[in-house]
Amino acid sequence: MIPLKTMKKTECAARCAVFVVLLAGLPVFGETVSVPDIETRIRNSGNEVPSSALPVFRLPPPVELPEEPDRAEPVVQTEPVSPDPAPPVETGVVADVKPAVTGHASVGSGYPGNLAGEFAVAQPEGAYPGYSARFGYASADGYGGKDLGSGFFDRSVGLSLRAFSETGTHPWYAAVSIGDRANGLQGVHPAYSSISRRLAGVNAGVDLYSFGENGPLLSIFLDSQVFSSTAERGYADPQLGADIDDYQGYYLSPGVRLTITPAQFRLFLDVTYALDTVVDLDDLHAVSASFSAFRAFGSLDLGAGAEFHSDTEERYLIPFFARLDWNPEDGLFGPVSLSGGLRSERRTLFDLAREDPFVYLGGMPVHAADWFGSFSVTVKPLTDVRLSSSVDYRKTAFDRAYPVLTDAFTPDQRVFWTLADRESLVVAAGIMYTGELFSVETGYRGELMDELWASHLHEVNVTVSVHDPAPRSFWAAEATLVVMPDSDELPRAGLSGRVYPLPRLSVTLAFEDILPSLFDEVRMINDLYRERSGSVLLSARFEF
């Protein structure tokens, strides 16, 4: 007789394999993915189509795994828009001239064993759908003067593809993102040399049917992901109970949205279903239905909404929100935002892996919930001076706790996590001066309530930038400093300089987190594992 656990594992593996095949056969679905900073917010954006404009890439970027596919929050706290910060593609008559293809290529090398590169290309929509593609690679080996190949390394590879069209009868968007992140185990676990995490996300949406001109609009969307984590074996056999098990599964969430825009209102009705599957664990099912409404009064925008959420782990929940946004075009005040309510969000262990790559991966995603309230304001007392401040409060609701990292370790030397109720009050304030030759930005962020296993609660950051004021700038430089006043950690300091020898070519020399090397210390992620520090990267970027 086949053991039940083996049957479950075989069944889930087969389902994952079938799901991968289905993903491979689908069109390229999804949203914006930056590479090698391949953080991904794969979520529904209704009938909003992402822009093909490429954000500026500055080496060396933080290298992260793509985020979990995060369905469009049914309780919409802002008007649903594409998460791409670039402006949307202009609609209208398609130009006869074929839109220009733009992009860039960059490559860099440095210490410790640093290699980084990126290639990106994009074309706006014209006679054919718009598209963009990115591929990136970043790695470092030999932290703190350790030998290359001794396990003190990290490596990240990412690929994203996107296509879209917002003209025609049925506007649509589609994309796929693939990411791989590996971290060396630094000799802590003699039986294993590294841990790798892989994510493949697919996302798509299409305006299916419009009930008359400017009438209700019916859209459908799909969020999905396949994920896995594996450990590479070393030369020794693991001790009893110290094996690092594989972690794999998939996520699938289809949904439908009805958009209505009567008079000055914007109304959204969403219905979604979500399935989470992890090998050896019971499936997690969730269903939600939400309604949200927005109304603009000049520069003032008001919104509110409510949702019904139910999943197979907890009782049903009724999240809701109210929101006020004020965006005056001129005057003393800049954007002002006030919101509050009860919200629910899907949280996964891969979220924790972005905080600490050595976290123990074992368990299902959860649908956490909290009461929340937030306020932010920007003041512009002078043309070149901007002041900003914000307050964010959240408290766990109805025992729907969040997964958090602890300071304990499992027998296989990975960081233990737990579900915990949290009450958090985060305050932030900043001031920025922008002049013709230089700019200075300083800010403070502090956690006043939640102290769960935190290495520090307060941060002060300063950034100073200078540049060539000539019409065609030839050089630029930047220095950054992050101080943790309530921690024994060394401040994080960085310095970078850039020159433009040719109009489309830039060369950058960057020093990241340089103080540990200067003081002969090491930067630690936790009590066992080191973090990359003292990095030097020389890179070149060509734009076309």
C-alpha positions as CSV (number, residue, x, y, z in Angstrom):
1,M,0.0,0.0,0.0
2,I,1.3,3.5,-0.9
3,P,1.5,5.7,2.1
4,L,-1.0,8.6,2.2
5,K,1.8,11.2,2.5
6,T,3.4,9.8,-0.7
7,M,0.1,9.8,-2.5
8,K,-0.5,13.4,-1.6
9,K,3.0,14.4,-2.6
10,T,2.7,12.6,-6.0
11,E,-0.8,14.0,-6.6
12,C,0.3,17.6,-5.9
13,A,3.5,17.2,-8.0
14,A,1.4,16.0,-10.9
15,R,-1.0,18.9,-10.5
16,C,2.0,21.3,-10.5
17,A,3.4,19.7,-13.6
18,V,0.0,20.0,-15.4
19,F,-0.2,23.6,-14.2
20,V,3.2,24.4,-15.6
21,V,2.2,22.9,-19.0
22,L,-0.9,25.1,-19.0
23,L,1.1,28.2,-18.2
24,A,3.5,27.4,-21.0
25,G,0.6,27.2,-23.4
26,L,-1.0,30.5,-22.4
27,P,-0.3,33.9,-23.9
28,V,2.2,36.0,-22.1
29,F,0.2,37.3,-19.1
30,G,1.0,39.7,-16.3
31,E,2.2,43.1,-15.1
32,T,5.4,45.0,-14.8
33,V,8.5,43.2,-13.5
34,S,11.8,45.0,-12.9
35,V,14.9,43.0,-13.4
36,P,17.2,42.3,-11.7
37,D,15.1,44.0,-9.1
38,I,12.5,41.4,-9.9
39,E,10.0,42.3,-7.3
40,T,6.6,41.5,-9.0
41,R,3.2,42.8,-8.1
42,I,1.0,40.5,-10.2
43,R,-2.4,41.8,-9.7
44,N,-5.6,42.7,-11.6
45,S,-5.7,46.1,-13.1
46,G,-9.1,46.1,-14.6
47,N,-9.1,47.7,-18.0
48,E,-6.1,49.8,-17.2
49,V,-3.2,48.9,-19.6
50,P,0.4,49.1,-18.4
51,S,2.6,51.6,-20.1
52,S,5.5,50.4,-22.1
53,A,7.8,53.1,-20.7
54,L,10.8,51.7,-19.0
55,P,11.8,53.0,-15.6
56,V,15.4,54.2,-15.1
57,F,17.7,51.4,-14.0
58,R,20.4,52.3,-11.6
59,L,23.2,49.8,-10.8
60,P,23.6,48.2,-8.4
61,P,19.9,47.6,-7.5
62,P,18.6,45.5,-4.7
63,V,18.1,41.9,-6.0
64,E,14.9,40.2,-4.8
65,L,12.6,37.5,-5.8
66,P,9.4,38.3,-7.5
67,E,6.6,38.9,-5.1
68,E,3.8,36.5,-4.6
69,P,0.9,36.9,-7.1
70,D,-1.3,39.3,-5.3
71,R,-4.9,39.4,-6.6
72,A,-6.5,42.8,-7.0
73,E,-7.6,43.7,-3.5
74,P,-11.4,43.5,-3.7
75,V,-11.7,46.2,-1.2
76,V,-10.1,48.8,-3.5
77,Q,-8.5,51.5,-1.4
78,T,-7.7,53.6,-4.5
79,E,-9.1,53.7,-8.0
80,P,-7.7,50.5,-9.6
81,V,-4.8,51.4,-11.7
82,S,-1.7,49.7,-13.1
83,P,1.0,49.3,-10.5
84,D,3.5,50.6,-13.1
85,P,4.4,54.1,-11.9
86,A,5.0,55.2,-15.5
87,P,2.2,57.2,-17.1
88,P,-0.4,55.3,-19.2
89,V,-0.1,55.0,-23.0
90,E,-2.0,57.7,-24.7
91,T,-5.2,56.5,-26.4
92,G,-6.6,57.7,-29.7
93,V,-6.0,57.2,-33.4
94,V,-3.2,54.8,-34.1
95,A,-0.4,56.6,-35.8
96,D,0.7,55.6,-39.3
97,V,4.3,55.7,-38.3
98,K,5.5,52.6,-36.5
99,P,6.4,53.5,-32.8
100,A,10.1,53.5,-32.0
101,V,11.6,50.6,-30.1
102,T,13.5,51.8,-27.0
103,G,15.6,50.0,-24.5
104,H,18.9,49.7,-22.8
105,A,21.7,47.2,-22.1
106,S,23.9,47.3,-19.0
107,V,26.7,45.2,-17.6
108,G,28.8,45.5,-14.5
109,S,31.5,43.7,-12.5
110,G,33.2,44.3,-9.2
111,Y,33.9,43.0,-5.6
112,P,33.1,40.6,-4.0
113,G,32.8,38.5,-7.1
114,N,30.1,40.8,-8.4
115,L,28.5,40.4,-11.8
116,A,25.4,42.3,-13.0
117,G,23.7,42.8,-16.3
118,E,20.4,43.7,-17.8
119,F,18.8,43.9,-21.2
120,A,15.4,45.6,-21.7
121,V,13.4,46.5,-24.8
122,A,10.0,48.0,-25.3
123,Q,7.7,49.4,-28.0
124,P,4.5,51.4,-27.5
125,E,1.2,50.3,-29.0
126,G,0.8,51.3,-32.7
127,A,-0.6,49.2,-35.5
128,Y,0.3,46.2,-33.3
129,P,0.1,45.6,-29.6
130,G,2.7,47.2,-27.4
131,Y,5.3,45.0,-25.6
132,S,8.2,45.1,-23.3
133,A,10.8,42.5,-22.3
134,R,13.5,42.4,-19.6
135,F,16.3,40.0,-18.6
136,G,18.6,40.5,-15.7
137,Y,21.3,38.8,-13.8
138,A,23.1,39.8,-10.5
139,S,25.4,37.8,-8.3
140,A,28.1,38.2,-5.6
141,D,30.5,35.6,-4.2
142,G,33.0,35.8,-1.3
143,Y,31.4,37.9,1.4
144,G,33.7,39.4,4.0
145,G,36.9,38.2,2.2
146,K,35.8,34.5,2.1
147,D,37.0,32.4,-0.7
148,L,35.0,32.2,-3.9
149,G,32.9,29.0,-4.0
150,S,32.9,28.6,-0.2
151,G,29.1,29.2,0.1
152,F,29.2,33.0,0.8
153,F,27.2,34.0,-2.2
154,D,23.9,35.1,-3.6
155,R,22.6,35.0,-7.2
156,S,19.5,36.2,-8.9
157,V,18.2,35.7,-12.4
158,G,14.9,37.1,-13.8
159,L,13.0,37.4,-17.0
160,S,9.8,39.3,-17.7
161,L,7.7,39.6,-20.8
162,R,4.6,41.8,-21.3
163,A,2.2,42.7,-24.1
164,F,-0.9,44.9,-24.1
165,S,-3.4,46.7,-26.2
166,E,-5.8,49.4,-25.1
167,T,-7.3,50.2,-28.5
168,G,-9.9,48.2,-30.3
169,T,-13.0,46.5,-29.0
170,H,-11.4,44.4,-26.2
171,P,-8.4,46.1,-24.5
172,W,-6.2,43.5,-22.8
173,Y,-2.9,43.0,-21.0
174,A,-0.8,39.9,-20.6
175,A,2.6,39.0,-19.1
176,V,4.8,36.4,-17.5
177,S,7.6,36.7,-15.1
178,I,10.2,34.1,-14.0
179,G,12.7,34.5,-11.2
180,D,15.4,32.4,-9.5
181,R,17.2,33.3,-6.3
182,A,20.0,31.3,-4.7
183,N,21.8,31.9,-1.4
184,G,24.8,30.0,-0.2
185,L,24.5,28.4,3.3
186,Q,28.0,29.7,4.3
187,G,29.2,26.4,5.8
188,V,26.5,26.5,8.5
189,H,24.9,23.3,7.2
190,P,27.6,20.9,6.1
191,A,25.2,18.6,4.2
192,Y,23.9,21.4,2.0
193,S,25.6,24.1,0.0
194,S,22.8,26.5,-1.0
195,I,19.1,27.1,-1.1
196,S,17.3,28.1,-4.3
197,R,13.8,29.6,-4.7
198,R,12.0,29.8,-8.0
199,L,8.9,31.7,-9.0
200,A,7.0,31.7,-12.3
201,G,4.0,34.1,-12.4
202,V,1.3,34.6,-15.1
203,N,-1.2,37.4,-15.1
204,A,-3.8,38.5,-17.7
205,G,-6.9,40.6,-18.1
206,V,-9.3,41.5,-20.9
207,D,-12.3,43.8,-21.2
208,L,-14.8,41.2,-22.3
209,Y,-18.0,43.1,-23.0
210,S,-19.3,46.7,-22.9
211,F,-23.0,47.2,-22.4
212,G,-23.4,50.1,-24.9
213,E,-21.2,53.2,-25.4
214,N,-19.8,54.3,-22.0
215,G,-22.0,51.7,-20.3
216,P,-21.1,49.0,-17.8
217,L,-17.9,47.2,-18.7
218,L,-17.3,43.5,-17.9
219,S,-13.7,42.4,-17.5
220,I,-12.1,39.1,-16.6
221,F,-8.6,38.5,-15.1
222,L,-6.3,35.7,-14.0
223,D,-3.5,35.6,-11.5
224,S,-1.3,32.5,-11.1
225,Q,2.0,31.3,-9.9
226,V,4.2,28.2,-9.6
227,F,6.8,28.2,-6.8
228,S,9.4,26.0,-5.4
229,S,12.4,25.9,-3.0
230,T,15.1,23.3,-3.0
231,A,18.5,22.8,-1.3
232,E,21.6,21.7,-3.1
233,R,23.4,18.8,-1.4
234,G,27.0,19.1,-0.2
235,Y,29.4,16.2,0.4
236,A,28.2,15.1,3.8
237,D,25.0,13.3,4.8
238,P,22.5,15.3,6.8
239,Q,22.1,14.4,10.5
240,L,18.9,12.8,11.6
241,G,16.1,15.4,11.6
242,A,18.3,18.0,9.8
243,D,17.1,17.4,6.2
244,I,16.0,20.4,4.2
245,D,12.8,19.4,2.5
246,D,11.6,20.8,-0.8
247,Y,8.8,23.3,-0.7
248,Q,6.6,23.6,-3.8
249,G,3.1,24.4,-5.0
250,Y,1.0,26.8,-7.0
251,Y,-1.5,29.6,-6.8
252,L,-4.4,30.2,-9.1
253,S,-6.9,33.0,-8.9
254,P,-9.5,33.9,-11.6
255,G,-11.9,36.8,-11.3
256,V,-14.4,39.0,-12.9
257,R,-15.0,42.8,-12.6
258,L,-17.9,45.0,-13.5
259,T,-17.0,48.6,-14.0
260,I,-19.7,51.3,-14.1
261,T,-19.1,55.0,-14.5
262,P,-22.4,56.9,-14.1
263,A,-22.0,60.7,-14.0
264,Q,-19.0,61.5,-11.8
265,F,-18.9,58.1,-10.1
266,R,-16.6,55.2,-10.6
267,L,-18.1,51.9,-9.4
268,F,-16.4,48.5,-9.2
269,L,-17.8,45.1,-8.5
270,D,-15.3,42.3,-8.1
271,V,-15.7,38.5,-7.6
272,T,-12.6,36.3,-7.2
273,Y,-11.7,32.8,-6.4
274,A,-8.3,31.7,-5.1
275,L,-6.7,28.3,-4.7
276,D,-3.4,27.7,-2.9
277,T,-1.7,24.3,-3.1
278,V,1.4,23.2,-1.3
279,V,2.8,19.6,-1.4
280,D,1.8,17.5,1.6
281,L,-0.7,20.1,2.9
282,D,-4.4,20.5,2.4
283,D,-5.5,23.0,-0.3
284,L,-6.6,26.4,0.8
285,H,-9.7,27.8,-1.0
286,A,-10.9,31.4,-0.8
287,V,-13.7,33.4,-2.4
288,S,-14.5,37.1,-2.2
289,A,-17.0,39.6,-3.6
290,S,-16.5,43.3,-3.2
291,F,-18.0,46.6,-4.2
292,S,-16.2,50.0,-4.2
293,A,-17.2,53.5,-5.3
294,F,-15.2,56.6,-6.0
295,R,-16.3,60.2,-6.7
296,A,-14.1,63.2,-7.7
297,F,-14.9,66.7,-6.6
298,G,-12.2,68.7,-8.4
299,S,-8.9,67.9,-6.7
300,L,-10.7,65.9,-4.0
301,D,-11.4,62.2,-4.5
302,L,-13.6,60.2,-2.1
303,G,-13.9,56.4,-2.0
304,A,-15.4,53.7,0.0
305,G,-16.1,50.0,-0.3
306,A,-16.9,46.7,1.4
307,E,-16.1,43.0,0.7
308,F,-17.3,39.6,1.7
309,H,-14.4,37.2,2.2
310,S,-14.4,33.5,3.1
311,D,-11.7,30.8,3.1
312,T,-11.4,27.3,4.3
313,E,-9.1,28.1,7.3
314,E,-11.1,30.8,9.0
315,R,-14.7,32.1,9.4
316,Y,-16.0,34.7,7.0
317,L,-14.9,38.3,7.2
318,I,-16.4,41.6,6.0
319,P,-13.6,44.0,5.2
320,F,-14.4,47.6,4.4
321,F,-12.6,51.0,3.8
322,A,-13.2,54.7,3.4
323,R,-10.6,56.9,1.7
324,L,-10.0,60.6,1.0
325,D,-7.4,61.9,-1.4
326,W,-6.7,65.6,-2.0
327,N,-4.3,66.5,-4.9
328,P,-4.2,70.3,-5.3
329,E,-2.4,71.4,-8.5
330,D,-0.6,74.3,-6.7
331,G,-0.5,76.0,-3.3
332,L,1.1,75.1,0.0
333,F,-0.1,71.6,0.3
334,G,0.8,68.7,-2.0
335,P,-1.0,65.3,-1.9
336,V,-3.0,64.6,1.3
337,S,-4.4,61.2,2.0
338,L,-6.6,59.7,4.8
339,S,-7.9,56.2,4.9
340,G,-9.1,53.5,7.4
341,G,-11.1,50.4,7.9
342,L,-10.7,46.6,8.1
343,R,-8.6,44.8,5.4
344,S,-7.7,41.3,4.6
345,E,-4.6,40.3,2.6
346,R,-3.0,37.1,1.5
347,R,0.4,36.5,3.1
348,T,2.9,33.8,2.1
349,L,6.2,32.4,3.4
350,F,7.9,33.8,0.3
351,D,7.1,37.3,1.7
352,L,9.2,36.3,4.7
353,A,12.0,35.0,2.4
354,R,12.4,38.5,1.0
355,E,13.2,39.7,4.5
356,D,15.4,36.7,5.3
357,P,16.3,34.2,2.6
358,F,17.2,31.6,5.2
359,V,13.7,31.3,6.6
360,Y,12.2,27.9,7.1
361,L,9.7,27.2,4.3
362,G,6.9,25.0,5.5
363,G,3.2,25.8,5.8
364,M,0.4,27.4,3.9
365,P,-0.3,31.0,2.9
366,V,-2.8,32.8,5.2
367,H,-5.4,35.4,4.8
368,A,-4.5,37.8,7.5
369,A,-6.7,40.7,8.6
370,D,-6.2,43.9,10.5
371,W,-7.8,47.2,11.5
372,F,-6.0,50.0,9.9
373,G,-5.8,53.8,9.6
374,S,-3.3,55.9,7.7
375,F,-2.7,59.6,7.1
376,S,-0.1,61.3,4.9
377,V,0.6,64.9,3.9
378,T,3.1,66.8,1.8
379,V,3.8,70.5,2.3
380,K,5.7,72.7,-0.1
381,P,6.6,75.9,1.8
382,L,9.1,76.9,-1.0
383,T,9.5,76.0,-4.6
384,D,12.6,73.9,-4.0
385,V,11.6,72.5,-0.5
386,R,9.2,69.7,0.2
387,L,8.1,68.4,3.7
388,S,6.3,65.1,4.1
389,S,4.9,63.1,7.0
390,S,2.8,60.0,7.5
391,V,1.2,57.9,10.3
392,D,0.2,54.2,9.8
393,Y,-1.7,52.2,12.4
394,R,-2.7,48.5,12.1
395,K,-3.9,45.9,14.6
396,T,-4.6,42.2,14.0
397,A,-8.3,41.5,13.7
398,F,-10.4,38.4,14.5
399,D,-7.3,36.3,15.3
400,R,-6.2,36.4,11.6
401,A,-2.5,36.6,12.5
402,Y,0.4,37.5,10.3
403,P,3.5,35.2,9.7
404,V,6.5,36.8,11.2
405,L,10.2,35.9,11.6
406,T,11.6,35.0,15.0
407,D,15.1,34.8,16.5
408,A,14.9,31.0,16.8
409,F,16.4,28.4,14.4
410,T,15.1,25.0,13.3
411,P,17.3,21.8,13.5
412,D,18.3,22.4,9.8
413,Q,19.6,25.8,10.7
414,R,16.9,27.9,9.2
415,V,15.0,30.8,10.8
416,F,11.8,29.8,12.5
417,W,8.6,31.7,11.8
418,T,5.3,31.9,13.6
419,L,1.8,33.4,13.3
420,A,1.5,36.4,15.6
421,D,-1.0,39.1,16.5
422,R,0.5,42.5,15.8
423,E,-0.2,46.1,16.8
424,S,1.9,48.6,14.9
425,L,2.2,52.3,14.8
426,V,4.7,53.6,12.2
427,V,5.5,57.3,11.9
428,A,7.6,58.9,9.2
429,A,8.8,62.4,8.3
430,G,11.1,63.8,5.7
431,I,12.4,67.0,4.1
432,M,13.8,67.4,0.6
433,Y,15.6,70.3,-1.0
434,T,16.2,70.3,-4.7
435,G,18.6,72.9,-6.2
436,E,20.2,73.5,-9.6
437,L,23.5,71.8,-8.6
438,F,22.6,69.5,-5.7
439,S,19.7,68.0,-3.7
440,V,19.5,66.8,-0.1
441,E,16.8,64.4,1.3
442,T,16.6,63.3,4.9
443,G,13.9,61.2,6.6
444,Y,13.0,59.3,9.7
445,R,10.9,56.2,10.0
446,G,10.0,54.6,13.4
447,E,7.9,51.8,14.7
448,L,6.4,52.9,18.1
449,M,4.5,49.8,19.1
450,D,5.4,46.5,17.3
451,E,8.7,45.1,18.7
452,L,8.3,41.4,17.6
453,W,11.9,40.1,17.1
454,A,12.9,43.3,15.4
455,S,16.7,44.1,15.1
456,H,15.9,47.8,15.2
457,L,12.8,50.0,15.2
458,H,14.1,53.4,14.1
459,E,15.9,54.6,11.0
460,V,17.3,57.9,9.9
461,N,18.4,58.2,6.3
462,V,20.2,61.0,4.4
463,T,20.8,61.2,0.6
464,V,22.9,63.9,-1.0
465,S,23.1,64.2,-4.8
466,V,25.2,66.5,-7.0
467,H,25.2,66.8,-10.7
468,D,26.5,68.8,-13.6
469,P,24.2,71.7,-14.1
470,A,25.0,72.0,-17.8
471,P,22.1,71.4,-20.3
472,R,23.9,68.2,-21.3
473,S,25.0,66.8,-18.0
474,F,28.3,65.1,-18.0
475,W,28.6,63.8,-14.5
476,A,26.5,63.0,-11.3
477,A,27.3,61.7,-7.8
478,E,25.3,60.5,-4.8
479,A,26.0,59.6,-1.2
480,T,23.6,57.8,1.1
481,L,23.6,57.0,4.8
482,V,21.1,55.0,6.9
483,V,21.5,55.1,10.7
484,M,19.7,52.8,13.1
485,P,20.0,54.7,16.4
486,D,18.5,51.9,18.6
487,S,20.8,49.2,17.2
488,D,24.5,48.3,17.5
489,E,24.6,47.8,13.8
490,L,27.0,50.0,11.8
491,P,25.2,52.6,9.6
492,R,24.7,51.6,6.0
493,A,26.7,54.0,3.7
494,G,27.0,54.1,0.0
495,L,28.7,56.3,-2.6
496,S,28.3,56.3,-6.4
497,G,29.5,58.4,-9.3
498,R,28.5,58.5,-12.9
499,V,29.8,60.0,-16.1
500,Y,28.3,60.3,-19.6
501,P,31.2,60.1,-22.1
502,L,28.6,59.8,-25.0
503,P,25.0,60.9,-25.2
504,R,23.6,57.4,-24.8
505,L,26.4,55.9,-22.7
506,S,26.9,56.1,-19.0
507,V,29.6,54.6,-16.8
508,T,29.0,54.2,-13.0
509,L,31.2,53.3,-10.1
510,A,29.2,52.4,-7.0
511,F,30.3,51.5,-3.4
512,E,27.5,49.9,-1.3
513,D,27.5,49.4,2.5
514,I,31.2,50.3,2.8
515,L,31.5,50.7,6.5
516,P,31.8,47.0,7.6
517,S,34.8,46.6,5.3
518,L,36.5,49.8,6.7
519,F,36.0,48.7,10.3
520,D,36.8,45.1,9.7
521,E,33.3,43.9,10.7
522,V,30.6,41.8,9.0
523,R,27.0,42.6,8.3
524,M,24.7,39.8,9.6
525,I,21.2,39.0,8.3
526,N,20.6,37.0,11.5
527,D,22.7,35.3,14.2
528,L,24.0,32.7,11.8
529,Y,24.3,34.1,8.3
530,R,26.2,37.0,6.8
531,E,24.8,39.6,4.4
532,R,26.6,41.0,1.4
533,S,28.5,44.2,2.3
534,G,31.5,46.2,1.1
535,S,30.4,45.9,-2.6
536,V,32.1,47.7,-5.4
537,L,30.5,47.7,-8.9
538,L,31.8,49.3,-12.1
539,S,29.0,49.3,-14.7
540,A,28.2,50.7,-18.1
541,R,24.8,51.3,-19.6
542,F,23.9,52.0,-23.2
543,E,20.4,53.3,-24.2
544,F,18.8,53.0,-27.6
